Amino acid sequence: MSAKKRTFVSIAIPEDKKEVFKSKADSEGRSITDIILEMIDVYIATPGQSQKLQEIDELKLQVQKMQEVLEKHNQKFQQYEQALGEFAA
């Protein structure tokens, strides 16, 4: 099996944050690289903002359709209520 080709990425963070990060990683017996790779995997697997917005738009359409159906049922209900009232009178 061939080794995966790797590249390096540098980031700048405050020194105190790096120390806390490294300390926590060490206490868990993990490397900073392993944790960052896990974070990248989670980020990659998470749907993007545009997909989330599309899902929200789809949900809004579904809610709108349900509101229209509910309004029709409410109108029918009022008609039945009115007919019942006239029948009882």
PyMOL Python script that loads the backbone (N, CA, C, O; Angstrom):
from pymol import cmd

cmd.read_pdbstr("""\
ATOM      1  N   MET A   1       0.856  -1.166   0.000  1.00  0.00           N
ATOM      2  CA  MET A   1       0.000   0.000   0.000  1.00  0.00           C
ATOM      3  C   MET A   1       0.903   1.230   0.000  1.00  0.00           C
ATOM      4  O   MET A   1       1.858   1.303   0.774  1.00  0.00           O
ATOM      5  N   SER A   2       0.605   2.182  -0.858  1.00  0.00           N
ATOM      6  CA  SER A   2       1.415   3.394  -0.929  1.00  0.00           C
ATOM      7  C   SER A   2       0.937   4.408   0.102  1.00  0.00           C
ATOM      8  O   SER A   2      -0.247   4.475   0.432  1.00  0.00           O
ATOM      9  N   ALA A   3       1.883   5.192   0.601  1.00  0.00           N
ATOM     10  CA  ALA A   3       1.543   6.231   1.579  1.00  0.00           C
ATOM     11  C   ALA A   3       0.818   7.362   0.865  1.00  0.00           C
ATOM     12  O   ALA A   3       1.111   7.673  -0.290  1.00  0.00           O
ATOM     13  N   LYS A   4      -0.126   7.969   1.562  1.00  0.00           N
ATOM     14  CA  LYS A   4      -0.844   9.098   0.987  1.00  0.00           C
ATOM     15  C   LYS A   4       0.093  10.289   0.918  1.00  0.00           C
ATOM     16  O   LYS A   4       0.860  10.552   1.844  1.00  0.00           O
ATOM     17  N   LYS A   5       0.019  10.995  -0.183  1.00  0.00           N
ATOM     18  CA  LYS A   5       0.815  12.200  -0.345  1.00  0.00           C
ATOM     19  C   LYS A   5       0.282  13.268   0.596  1.00  0.00           C
ATOM     20  O   LYS A   5      -0.928  13.468   0.700  1.00  0.00           O
ATOM     21  N   ARG A   6       1.189  13.950   1.279  1.00  0.00           N
ATOM     22  CA  ARG A   6       0.791  14.965   2.240  1.00  0.00           C
ATOM     23  C   ARG A   6       1.341  16.320   1.843  1.00  0.00           C
ATOM     24  O   ARG A   6       2.355  16.429   1.154  1.00  0.00           O
ATOM     25  N   THR A   7       0.647  17.342   2.294  1.00  0.00           N
ATOM     26  CA  THR A   7       1.093  18.707   2.113  1.00  0.00           C
ATOM     27  C   THR A   7       0.968  19.430   3.440  1.00  0.00           C
ATOM     28  O   THR A   7       0.307  18.935   4.353  1.00  0.00           O
ATOM     29  N   PHE A   8       1.577  20.561   3.559  1.00  0.00           N
ATOM     30  CA  PHE A   8       1.560  21.309   4.803  1.00  0.00           C
ATOM     31  C   PHE A   8       0.699  22.553   4.667  1.00  0.00           C
ATOM     32  O   PHE A   8       0.667  23.201   3.621  1.00  0.00           O
ATOM     33  N   VAL A   9      -0.006  22.873   5.764  1.00  0.00           N
ATOM     34  CA  VAL A   9      -0.820  24.071   5.847  1.00  0.00           C
ATOM     35  C   VAL A   9      -0.396  24.789   7.127  1.00  0.00           C
ATOM     36  O   VAL A   9      -0.320  24.181   8.195  1.00  0.00           O
ATOM     37  N   SER A  10      -0.129  26.051   7.010  1.00  0.00           N
ATOM     38  CA  SER A  10       0.251  26.842   8.189  1.00  0.00           C
ATOM     39  C   SER A  10      -0.882  27.775   8.570  1.00  0.00           C
ATOM     40  O   SER A  10      -1.551  28.348   7.710  1.00  0.00           O
ATOM     41  N   ILE A  11      -1.087  27.919   9.871  1.00  0.00           N
ATOM     42  CA  ILE A  11      -2.072  28.881  10.353  1.00  0.00           C
ATOM     43  C   ILE A  11      -1.425  29.705  11.464  1.00  0.00           C
ATOM     44  O   ILE A  11      -0.501  29.247  12.137  1.00  0.00           O
ATOM     45  N   ALA A  12      -1.914  30.894  11.639  1.00  0.00           N
ATOM     46  CA  ALA A  12      -1.430  31.754  12.722  1.00  0.00           C
ATOM     47  C   ALA A  12      -2.523  31.855  13.771  1.00  0.00           C
ATOM     48  O   ALA A  12      -3.641  32.278  13.476  1.00  0.00           O
ATOM     49  N   ILE A  13      -2.197  31.466  15.000  1.00  0.00           N
ATOM     50  CA  ILE A  13      -3.139  31.578  16.117  1.00  0.00           C
ATOM     51  C   ILE A  13      -2.396  32.198  17.295  1.00  0.00           C
ATOM     52  O   ILE A  13      -1.167  32.153  17.350  1.00  0.00           O
ATOM     53  N   PRO A  14      -3.132  32.774  18.231  1.00  0.00           N
ATOM     54  CA  PRO A  14      -2.475  33.333  19.416  1.00  0.00           C
ATOM     55  C   PRO A  14      -1.712  32.232  20.168  1.00  0.00           C
ATOM     56  O   PRO A  14      -2.162  31.089  20.249  1.00  0.00           O
ATOM     57  N   GLU A  15      -0.571  32.597  20.704  1.00  0.00           N
ATOM     58  CA  GLU A  15       0.301  31.626  21.374  1.00  0.00           C
ATOM     59  C   GLU A  15      -0.407  30.922  22.533  1.00  0.00           C
ATOM     60  O   GLU A  15      -0.257  29.714  22.715  1.00  0.00           O
ATOM     61  N   ASP A  16      -1.179  31.681  23.315  1.00  0.00           N
ATOM     62  CA  ASP A  16      -1.864  31.080  24.459  1.00  0.00           C
ATOM     63  C   ASP A  16      -2.891  30.042  24.016  1.00  0.00           C
ATOM     64  O   ASP A  16      -3.078  29.017  24.672  1.00  0.00           O
ATOM     65  N   LYS A  17      -3.549  30.321  22.902  1.00  0.00           N
ATOM     66  CA  LYS A  17      -4.525  29.366  22.376  1.00  0.00           C
ATOM     67  C   LYS A  17      -3.827  28.087  21.914  1.00  0.00           C
ATOM     68  O   LYS A  17      -4.337  26.985  22.120  1.00  0.00           O
ATOM     69  N   LYS A  18      -2.667  28.238  21.292  1.00  0.00           N
ATOM     70  CA  LYS A  18      -1.906  27.068  20.834  1.00  0.00           C
ATOM     71  C   LYS A  18      -1.481  26.204  22.022  1.00  0.00           C
ATOM     72  O   LYS A  18      -1.546  24.976  21.966  1.00  0.00           O
ATOM     73  N   GLU A  19      -1.045  26.863  23.098  1.00  0.00           N
ATOM     74  CA  GLU A  19      -0.601  26.117  24.272  1.00  0.00           C
ATOM     75  C   GLU A  19      -1.743  25.332  24.913  1.00  0.00           C
ATOM     76  O   GLU A  19      -1.570  24.178  25.307  1.00  0.00           O
ATOM     77  N   VAL A  20      -2.909  25.967  25.012  1.00  0.00           N
ATOM     78  CA  VAL A  20      -4.076  25.275  25.573  1.00  0.00           C
ATOM     79  C   VAL A  20      -4.481  24.112  24.665  1.00  0.00           C
ATOM     80  O   VAL A  20      -4.807  23.025  25.142  1.00  0.00           O
ATOM     81  N   PHE A  21      -4.456  24.356  23.347  1.00  0.00           N
ATOM     82  CA  PHE A  21      -4.802  23.321  22.368  1.00  0.00           C
ATOM     83  C   PHE A  21      -3.856  22.134  22.484  1.00  0.00           C
ATOM     84  O   PHE A  21      -4.290  20.984  22.543  1.00  0.00           O
ATOM     85  N   LYS A  22      -2.550  22.427  22.516  1.00  0.00           N
ATOM     86  CA  LYS A  22      -1.539  21.364  22.604  1.00  0.00           C
ATOM     87  C   LYS A  22      -1.672  20.606  23.914  1.00  0.00           C
ATOM     88  O   LYS A  22      -1.567  19.380  23.938  1.00  0.00           O
ATOM     89  N   SER A  23      -1.905  21.335  25.007  1.00  0.00           N
ATOM     90  CA  SER A  23      -2.051  20.704  26.317  1.00  0.00           C
ATOM     91  C   SER A  23      -3.239  19.739  26.333  1.00  0.00           C
ATOM     92  O   SER A  23      -3.140  18.624  26.843  1.00  0.00           O
ATOM     93  N   LYS A  24      -4.353  20.183  25.770  1.00  0.00           N
ATOM     94  CA  LYS A  24      -5.538  19.316  25.738  1.00  0.00           C
ATOM     95  C   LYS A  24      -5.295  18.105  24.843  1.00  0.00           C
ATOM     96  O   LYS A  24      -5.670  16.987  25.197  1.00  0.00           O
ATOM     97  N   ALA A  25      -4.672  18.320  23.692  1.00  0.00           N
ATOM     98  CA  ALA A  25      -4.360  17.210  22.783  1.00  0.00           C
ATOM     99  C   ALA A  25      -3.453  16.200  23.478  1.00  0.00           C
ATOM    100  O   ALA A  25      -3.682  14.993  23.399  1.00  0.00           O
ATOM    101  N   ASP A  26      -2.415  16.703  24.167  1.00  0.00           N
ATOM    102  CA  ASP A  26      -1.503  15.815  24.891  1.00  0.00           C
ATOM    103  C   ASP A  26      -2.236  15.021  25.965  1.00  0.00           C
ATOM    104  O   ASP A  26      -1.982  13.831  26.150  1.00  0.00           O
ATOM    105  N   SER A  27      -3.152  15.690  26.675  1.00  0.00           N
ATOM    106  CA  SER A  27      -3.884  15.002  27.750  1.00  0.00           C
ATOM    107  C   SER A  27      -4.785  13.898  27.206  1.00  0.00           C
ATOM    108  O   SER A  27      -5.121  12.949  27.914  1.00  0.00           O
ATOM    109  N   GLU A  28      -5.175  14.039  25.922  1.00  0.00           N
ATOM    110  CA  GLU A  28      -6.008  13.018  25.282  1.00  0.00           C
ATOM    111  C   GLU A  28      -5.168  11.992  24.520  1.00  0.00           C
ATOM    112  O   GLU A  28      -5.701  11.045  23.942  1.00  0.00           O
ATOM    113  N   GLY A  29      -3.846  12.194  24.527  1.00  0.00           N
ATOM    114  CA  GLY A  29      -2.966  11.267  23.816  1.00  0.00           C
ATOM    115  C   GLY A  29      -3.088  11.393  22.301  1.00  0.00           C
ATOM    116  O   GLY A  29      -2.877  10.423  21.572  1.00  0.00           O
ATOM    117  N   ARG A  30      -3.427  12.587  21.834  1.00  0.00           N
ATOM    118  CA  ARG A  30      -3.612  12.819  20.400  1.00  0.00           C
ATOM    119  C   ARG A  30      -2.659  13.904  19.931  1.00  0.00           C
ATOM    120  O   ARG A  30      -2.174  14.719  20.715  1.00  0.00           O
ATOM    121  N   SER A  31      -2.405  13.891  18.630  1.00  0.00           N
ATOM    122  CA  SER A  31      -1.562  14.946  18.072  1.00  0.00           C
ATOM    123  C   SER A  31      -2.440  16.078  17.554  1.00  0.00           C
ATOM    124  O   SER A  31      -3.611  15.883  17.230  1.00  0.00           O
ATOM    125  N   ILE A  32      -1.845  17.267  17.484  1.00  0.00           N
ATOM    126  CA  ILE A  32      -2.559  18.411  16.926  1.00  0.00           C
ATOM    127  C   ILE A  32      -2.968  18.105  15.493  1.00  0.00           C
ATOM    128  O   ILE A  32      -4.077  18.439  15.077  1.00  0.00           O
ATOM    129  N   THR A  33      -2.086  17.478  14.742  1.00  0.00           N
ATOM    130  CA  THR A  33      -2.377  17.131  13.347  1.00  0.00           C
ATOM    131  C   THR A  33      -3.602  16.225  13.250  1.00  0.00           C
ATOM    132  O   THR A  33      -4.474  16.450  12.412  1.00  0.00           O
ATOM    133  N   ASP A  34      -3.671  15.202  14.104  1.00  0.00           N
ATOM    134  CA  ASP A  34      -4.826  14.290  14.076  1.00  0.00           C
ATOM    135  C   ASP A  34      -6.130  15.030  14.364  1.00  0.00           C
ATOM    136  O   ASP A  34      -7.148  14.777  13.719  1.00  0.00           O
ATOM    137  N   ILE A  35      -6.096  15.939  15.329  1.00  0.00           N
ATOM    138  CA  ILE A  35      -7.301  16.689  15.686  1.00  0.00           C
ATOM    139  C   ILE A  35      -7.717  17.604  14.542  1.00  0.00           C
ATOM    140  O   ILE A  35      -8.897  17.670  14.200  1.00  0.00           O
ATOM    141  N   ILE A  36      -6.763  18.307  13.952  1.00  0.00           N
ATOM    142  CA  ILE A  36      -7.087  19.207  12.850  1.00  0.00           C
ATOM    143  C   ILE A  36      -7.593  18.426  11.647  1.00  0.00           C
ATOM    144  O   ILE A  36      -8.530  18.871  10.984  1.00  0.00           O
ATOM    145  N   LEU A  37      -6.999  17.268  11.344  1.00  0.00           N
ATOM    146  CA  LEU A  37      -7.501  16.436  10.243  1.00  0.00           C
ATOM    147  C   LEU A  37      -8.933  15.987  10.503  1.00  0.00           C
ATOM    148  O   LEU A  37      -9.749  15.948   9.582  1.00  0.00           O
ATOM    149  N   GLU A  38      -9.243  15.646  11.754  1.00  0.00           N
ATOM    150  CA  GLU A  38     -10.613  15.264  12.112  1.00  0.00           C
ATOM    151  C   GLU A  38     -11.567  16.444  11.907  1.00  0.00           C
ATOM    152  O   GLU A  38     -12.675  16.272  11.400  1.00  0.00           O
ATOM    153  N   MET A  39     -11.131  17.639  12.304  1.00  0.00           N
ATOM    154  CA  MET A  39     -11.963  18.834  12.126  1.00  0.00           C
ATOM    155  C   MET A  39     -12.205  19.104  10.639  1.00  0.00           C
ATOM    156  O   MET A  39     -13.309  19.476  10.242  1.00  0.00           O
ATOM    157  N   ILE A  40     -11.179  18.916   9.832  1.00  0.00           N
ATOM    158  CA  ILE A  40     -11.324  19.116   8.391  1.00  0.00           C
ATOM    159  C   ILE A  40     -12.301  18.101   7.808  1.00  0.00           C
ATOM    160  O   ILE A  40     -13.135  18.447   6.971  1.00  0.00           O
ATOM    161  N   ASP A  41     -12.198  16.848   8.249  1.00  0.00           N
ATOM    162  CA  ASP A  41     -13.130  15.813   7.762  1.00  0.00           C
ATOM    163  C   ASP A  41     -14.572  16.164   8.106  1.00  0.00           C
ATOM    164  O   ASP A  41     -15.468  16.001   7.277  1.00  0.00           O
ATOM    165  N   VAL A  42     -14.797  16.641   9.319  1.00  0.00           N
ATOM    166  CA  VAL A  42     -16.148  17.043   9.734  1.00  0.00           C
ATOM    167  C   VAL A  42     -16.626  18.211   8.884  1.00  0.00           C
ATOM    168  O   VAL A  42     -17.772  18.230   8.436  1.00  0.00           O
ATOM    169  N   TYR A  43     -15.752  19.179   8.663  1.00  0.00           N
ATOM    170  CA  TYR A  43     -16.111  20.352   7.857  1.00  0.00           C
ATOM    171  C   TYR A  43     -16.462  19.949   6.431  1.00  0.00           C
ATOM    172  O   TYR A  43     -17.441  20.433   5.864  1.00  0.00           O
ATOM    173  N   ILE A  44     -15.667  19.069   5.864  1.00  0.00           N
ATOM    174  CA  ILE A  44     -15.913  18.611   4.486  1.00  0.00           C
ATOM    175  C   ILE A  44     -17.237  17.857   4.394  1.00  0.00           C
ATOM    176  O   ILE A  44     -17.970  18.001   3.416  1.00  0.00           O
ATOM    177  N   ALA A  45     -17.540  17.058   5.406  1.00  0.00           N
ATOM    178  CA  ALA A  45     -18.752  16.228   5.385  1.00  0.00           C
ATOM    179  C   ALA A  45     -20.013  17.021   5.686  1.00  0.00           C
ATOM    180  O   ALA A  45     -21.113  16.533   5.428  1.00  0.00           O
ATOM    181  N   THR A  46     -19.887  18.230   6.224  1.00  0.00           N
ATOM    182  CA  THR A  46     -21.035  19.057   6.582  1.00  0.00           C
ATOM    183  C   THR A  46     -21.569  19.768   5.350  1.00  0.00           C
ATOM    184  O   THR A  46     -20.800  20.372   4.602  1.00  0.00           O
ATOM    185  N   PRO A  47     -22.895  19.702   5.127  1.00  0.00           N
ATOM    186  CA  PRO A  47     -23.453  20.410   3.966  1.00  0.00           C
ATOM    187  C   PRO A  47     -23.079  21.888   3.987  1.00  0.00           C
ATOM    188  O   PRO A  47     -23.019  22.520   5.042  1.00  0.00           O
ATOM    189  N   GLY A  48     -22.835  22.411   2.815  1.00  0.00           N
ATOM    190  CA  GLY A  48     -22.448  23.813   2.703  1.00  0.00           C
ATOM    191  C   GLY A  48     -23.603  24.756   2.950  1.00  0.00           C
ATOM    192  O   GLY A  48     -24.760  24.338   2.992  1.00  0.00           O
ATOM    193  N   GLN A  49     -23.294  26.002   3.111  1.00  0.00           N
ATOM    194  CA  GLN A  49     -24.298  27.026   3.390  1.00  0.00           C
ATOM    195  C   GLN A  49     -25.348  27.082   2.288  1.00  0.00           C
ATOM    196  O   GLN A  49     -26.540  27.212   2.567  1.00  0.00           O
ATOM    197  N   SER A  50     -24.903  26.982   1.028  1.00  0.00           N
ATOM    198  CA  SER A  50     -25.874  27.077  -0.067  1.00  0.00           C
ATOM    199  C   SER A  50     -26.853  25.910  -0.034  1.00  0.00           C
ATOM    200  O   SER A  50     -28.032  26.084  -0.341  1.00  0.00           O
ATOM    201  N   GLN A  51     -26.379  24.727   0.332  1.00  0.00           N
ATOM    202  CA  GLN A  51     -27.275  23.572   0.431  1.00  0.00           C
ATOM    203  C   GLN A  51     -28.255  23.774   1.578  1.00  0.00           C
ATOM    204  O   GLN A  51     -29.432  23.435   1.460  1.00  0.00           O
ATOM    205  N   LYS A  52     -27.776  24.323   2.682  1.00  0.00           N
ATOM    206  CA  LYS A  52     -28.662  24.586   3.818  1.00  0.00           C
ATOM    207  C   LYS A  52     -29.727  25.601   3.446  1.00  0.00           C
ATOM    208  O   LYS A  52     -30.893  25.445   3.807  1.00  0.00           O
ATOM    209  N   LEU A  53     -29.326  26.647   2.719  1.00  0.00           N
ATOM    210  CA  LEU A  53     -30.296  27.650   2.288  1.00  0.00           C
ATOM    211  C   LEU A  53     -31.325  27.042   1.345  1.00  0.00           C
ATOM    212  O   LEU A  53     -32.507  27.380   1.413  1.00  0.00           O
ATOM    213  N   GLN A  54     -30.887  26.154   0.470  1.00  0.00           N
ATOM    214  CA  GLN A  54     -31.805  25.482  -0.446  1.00  0.00           C
ATOM    215  C   GLN A  54     -32.799  24.619   0.336  1.00  0.00           C
ATOM    216  O   GLN A  54     -33.988  24.596   0.016  1.00  0.00           O
ATOM    217  N   GLU A  55     -32.316  23.917   1.352  1.00  0.00           N
ATOM    218  CA  GLU A  55     -33.192  23.095   2.177  1.00  0.00           C
ATOM    219  C   GLU A  55     -34.207  23.969   2.913  1.00  0.00           C
ATOM    220  O   GLU A  55     -35.371  23.594   3.050  1.00  0.00           O
ATOM    221  N   ILE A  56     -33.764  25.127   3.382  1.00  0.00           N
ATOM    222  CA  ILE A  56     -34.678  26.062   4.068  1.00  0.00           C
ATOM    223  C   ILE A  56     -35.746  26.545   3.098  1.00  0.00           C
ATOM    224  O   ILE A  56     -36.922  26.613   3.454  1.00  0.00           O
ATOM    225  N   ASP A  57     -35.344  26.883   1.871  1.00  0.00           N
ATOM    226  CA  ASP A  57     -36.312  27.326   0.865  1.00  0.00           C
ATOM    227  C   ASP A  57     -37.338  26.234   0.571  1.00  0.00           C
ATOM    228  O   ASP A  57     -38.528  26.517   0.434  1.00  0.00           O
ATOM    229  N   GLU A  58     -36.875  24.981   0.475  1.00  0.00           N
ATOM    230  CA  GLU A  58     -37.790  23.867   0.235  1.00  0.00           C
ATOM    231  C   GLU A  58     -38.766  23.714   1.392  1.00  0.00           C
ATOM    232  O   GLU A  58     -39.954  23.475   1.176  1.00  0.00           O
ATOM    233  N   LEU A  59     -38.272  23.851   2.613  1.00  0.00           N
ATOM    234  CA  LEU A  59     -39.147  23.760   3.784  1.00  0.00           C
ATOM    235  C   LEU A  59     -40.167  24.895   3.805  1.00  0.00           C
ATOM    236  O   LEU A  59     -41.324  24.685   4.169  1.00  0.00           O
ATOM    237  N   LYS A  60     -39.742  26.095   3.417  1.00  0.00           N
ATOM    238  CA  LYS A  60     -40.677  27.230   3.348  1.00  0.00           C
ATOM    239  C   LYS A  60     -41.799  26.938   2.358  1.00  0.00           C
ATOM    240  O   LYS A  60     -42.960  27.244   2.627  1.00  0.00           O
ATOM    241  N   LEU A  61     -41.455  26.342   1.202  1.00  0.00           N
ATOM    242  CA  LEU A  61     -42.478  25.995   0.218  1.00  0.00           C
ATOM    243  C   LEU A  61     -43.445  24.955   0.767  1.00  0.00           C
ATOM    244  O   LEU A  61     -44.654  25.044   0.549  1.00  0.00           O
ATOM    245  N   GLN A  62     -42.910  23.973   1.478  1.00  0.00           N
ATOM    246  CA  GLN A  62     -43.772  22.948   2.068  1.00  0.00           C
ATOM    247  C   GLN A  62     -44.713  23.564   3.095  1.00  0.00           C
ATOM    248  O   GLN A  62     -45.894  23.218   3.138  1.00  0.00           O
ATOM    249  N   VAL A  63     -44.206  24.466   3.916  1.00  0.00           N
ATOM    250  CA  VAL A  63     -45.037  25.137   4.920  1.00  0.00           C
ATOM    251  C   VAL A  63     -46.119  25.955   4.237  1.00  0.00           C
ATOM    252  O   VAL A  63     -47.271  25.946   4.671  1.00  0.00           O
ATOM    253  N   GLN A  64     -45.756  26.667   3.164  1.00  0.00           N
ATOM    254  CA  GLN A  64     -46.729  27.472   2.423  1.00  0.00           C
ATOM    255  C   GLN A  64     -47.840  26.584   1.866  1.00  0.00           C
ATOM    256  O   GLN A  64     -49.015  26.940   1.955  1.00  0.00           O
ATOM    257  N   LYS A  65     -47.486  25.438   1.296  1.00  0.00           N
ATOM    258  CA  LYS A  65     -48.488  24.522   0.754  1.00  0.00           C
ATOM    259  C   LYS A  65     -49.396  23.999   1.868  1.00  0.00           C
ATOM    260  O   LYS A  65     -50.608  23.885   1.685  1.00  0.00           O
ATOM    261  N   MET A  66     -48.811  23.686   3.014  1.00  0.00           N
ATOM    262  CA  MET A  66     -49.615  23.196   4.131  1.00  0.00           C
ATOM    263  C   MET A  66     -50.554  24.288   4.642  1.00  0.00           C
ATOM    264  O   MET A  66     -51.691  24.005   5.022  1.00  0.00           O
ATOM    265  N   GLN A  67     -50.081  25.529   4.651  1.00  0.00           N
ATOM    266  CA  GLN A  67     -50.948  26.633   5.075  1.00  0.00           C
ATOM    267  C   GLN A  67     -52.116  26.808   4.115  1.00  0.00           C
ATOM    268  O   GLN A  67     -53.235  27.084   4.547  1.00  0.00           O
ATOM    269  N   GLU A  68     -51.870  26.650   2.813  1.00  0.00           N
ATOM    270  CA  GLU A  68     -52.948  26.758   1.824  1.00  0.00           C
ATOM    271  C   GLU A  68     -53.975  25.649   2.033  1.00  0.00           C
ATOM    272  O   GLU A  68     -55.179  25.901   1.977  1.00  0.00           O
ATOM    273  N   VAL A  69     -53.509  24.426   2.273  1.00  0.00           N
ATOM    274  CA  VAL A  69     -54.423  23.307   2.512  1.00  0.00           C
ATOM    275  C   VAL A  69     -55.215  23.553   3.791  1.00  0.00           C
ATOM    276  O   VAL A  69     -56.422  23.315   3.833  1.00  0.00           O
ATOM    277  N   LEU A  70     -54.546  24.022   4.819  1.00  0.00           N
ATOM    278  CA  LEU A  70     -55.210  24.308   6.085  1.00  0.00           C
ATOM    279  C   LEU A  70     -56.278  25.385   5.904  1.00  0.00           C
ATOM    280  O   LEU A  70     -57.367  25.280   6.467  1.00  0.00           O
ATOM    281  N   GLU A  71     -55.971  26.412   5.126  1.00  0.00           N
ATOM    282  CA  GLU A  71     -56.948  27.483   4.875  1.00  0.00           C
ATOM    283  C   GLU A  71     -58.181  26.928   4.164  1.00  0.00           C
ATOM    284  O   GLU A  71     -59.306  27.303   4.493  1.00  0.00           O
ATOM    285  N   LYS A  72     -57.978  26.044   3.201  1.00  0.00           N
ATOM    286  CA  LYS A  72     -59.116  25.426   2.498  1.00  0.00           C
ATOM    287  C   LYS A  72     -59.960  24.606   3.464  1.00  0.00           C
ATOM    288  O   LYS A  72     -61.189  24.644   3.410  1.00  0.00           O
ATOM    289  N   HIS A  73     -59.298  23.866   4.346  1.00  0.00           N
ATOM    290  CA  HIS A  73     -60.036  23.064   5.332  1.00  0.00           C
ATOM    291  C   HIS A  73     -60.785  23.974   6.307  1.00  0.00           C
ATOM    292  O   HIS A  73     -61.908  23.666   6.707  1.00  0.00           O
ATOM    293  N   ASN A  74     -60.179  25.067   6.681  1.00  0.00           N
ATOM    294  CA  ASN A  74     -60.852  26.014   7.582  1.00  0.00           C
ATOM    295  C   ASN A  74     -62.098  26.606   6.922  1.00  0.00           C
ATOM    296  O   ASN A  74     -63.132  26.763   7.570  1.00  0.00           O
ATOM    297  N   GLN A  75     -61.998  26.932   5.634  1.00  0.00           N
ATOM    298  CA  GLN A  75     -63.152  27.471   4.910  1.00  0.00           C
ATOM    299  C   GLN A  75     -64.274  26.435   4.856  1.00  0.00           C
ATOM    300  O   GLN A  75     -65.440  26.767   5.069  1.00  0.00           O
ATOM    301  N   LYS A  76     -63.922  25.185   4.572  1.00  0.00           N
ATOM    302  CA  LYS A  76     -64.927  24.110   4.540  1.00  0.00           C
ATOM    303  C   LYS A  76     -65.558  23.952   5.914  1.00  0.00           C
ATOM    304  O   LYS A  76     -66.775  23.806   6.029  1.00  0.00           O
ATOM    305  N   PHE A  77     -64.744  23.982   6.948  1.00  0.00           N
ATOM    306  CA  PHE A  77     -65.231  23.835   8.308  1.00  0.00           C
ATOM    307  C   PHE A  77     -66.230  24.936   8.642  1.00  0.00           C
ATOM    308  O   PHE A  77     -67.276  24.673   9.235  1.00  0.00           O
ATOM    309  N   GLN A  78     -65.903  26.177   8.258  1.00  0.00           N
ATOM    310  CA  GLN A  78     -66.811  27.292   8.510  1.00  0.00           C
ATOM    311  C   GLN A  78     -68.130  27.111   7.759  1.00  0.00           C
ATOM    312  O   GLN A  78     -69.194  27.446   8.280  1.00  0.00           O
ATOM    313  N   GLN A  79     -68.062  26.582   6.535  1.00  0.00           N
ATOM    314  CA  GLN A  79     -69.282  26.321   5.775  1.00  0.00           C
ATOM    315  C   GLN A  79     -70.124  25.270   6.486  1.00  0.00           C
ATOM    316  O   GLN A  79     -71.341  25.423   6.590  1.00  0.00           O
ATOM    317  N   TYR A  80     -69.497  24.210   6.974  1.00  0.00           N
ATOM    318  CA  TYR A  80     -70.235  23.171   7.703  1.00  0.00           C
ATOM    319  C   TYR A  80     -70.818  23.734   8.986  1.00  0.00           C
ATOM    320  O   TYR A  80     -71.956  23.428   9.345  1.00  0.00           O
ATOM    321  N   GLU A  81     -70.036  24.561   9.683  1.00  0.00           N
ATOM    322  CA  GLU A  81     -70.518  25.159  10.913  1.00  0.00           C
ATOM    323  C   GLU A  81     -71.739  26.030  10.642  1.00  0.00           C
ATOM    324  O   GLU A  81     -72.713  25.995  11.395  1.00  0.00           O
ATOM    325  N   GLN A  82     -71.685  26.806   9.571  1.00  0.00           N
ATOM    326  CA  GLN A  82     -72.792  27.688   9.211  1.00  0.00           C
ATOM    327  C   GLN A  82     -74.023  26.854   8.847  1.00  0.00           C
ATOM    328  O   GLN A  82     -75.136  27.166   9.268  1.00  0.00           O
ATOM    329  N   ALA A  83     -73.819  25.802   8.069  1.00  0.00           N
ATOM    330  CA  ALA A  83     -74.951  24.935   7.682  1.00  0.00           C
ATOM    331  C   ALA A  83     -75.544  24.258   8.905  1.00  0.00           C
ATOM    332  O   ALA A  83     -76.764  24.123   9.000  1.00  0.00           O
ATOM    333  N   LEU A  84     -74.715  23.833   9.838  1.00  0.00           N
ATOM    334  CA  LEU A  84     -75.196  23.208  11.050  1.00  0.00           C
ATOM    335  C   LEU A  84     -76.011  24.195  11.879  1.00  0.00           C
ATOM    336  O   LEU A  84     -77.052  23.852  12.440  1.00  0.00           O
ATOM    337  N   GLY A  85     -75.510  25.430  11.943  1.00  0.00           N
ATOM    338  CA  GLY A  85     -76.219  26.465  12.696  1.00  0.00           C
ATOM    339  C   GLY A  85     -77.597  26.735  12.083  1.00  0.00           C
ATOM    340  O   GLY A  85     -78.585  26.889  12.801  1.00  0.00           O
ATOM    341  N   GLU A  86     -77.650  26.791  10.751  1.00  0.00           N
ATOM    342  CA  GLU A  86     -78.919  27.020  10.061  1.00  0.00           C
ATOM    343  C   GLU A  86     -79.843  25.826  10.245  1.00  0.00           C
ATOM    344  O   GLU A  86     -81.056  25.991  10.374  1.00  0.00           O
ATOM    345  N   PHE A  87     -79.279  24.633  10.259  1.00  0.00           N
ATOM    346  CA  PHE A  87     -80.083  23.427  10.434  1.00  0.00           C
ATOM    347  C   PHE A  87     -80.660  23.361  11.836  1.00  0.00           C
ATOM    348  O   PHE A  87     -81.797  22.932  12.028  1.00  0.00           O
ATOM    349  N   ALA A  88     -79.887  23.781  12.801  1.00  0.00           N
ATOM    350  CA  ALA A  88     -80.328  23.742  14.208  1.00  0.00           C
ATOM    351  C   ALA A  88     -81.370  24.824  14.488  1.00  0.00           C
ATOM    352  O   ALA A  88     -82.178  24.679  15.406  1.00  0.00           O
ATOM    353  N   ALA A  89     -81.362  25.894  13.717  1.00  0.00           N
ATOM    354  CA  ALA A  89     -82.289  27.006  13.989  1.00  0.00           C
ATOM    355  C   ALA A  89     -83.658  26.730  13.541  1.00  0.00           C
ATOM    356  O   ALA A  89     -84.542  27.571  13.703  1.00  0.00           O
TER     357      ALA A  89
END
""", "prot")
cmd.dss("prot")
cmd.show_as("cartoon", "prot")
cmd.util.cbc("prot")
cmd.orient("prot")
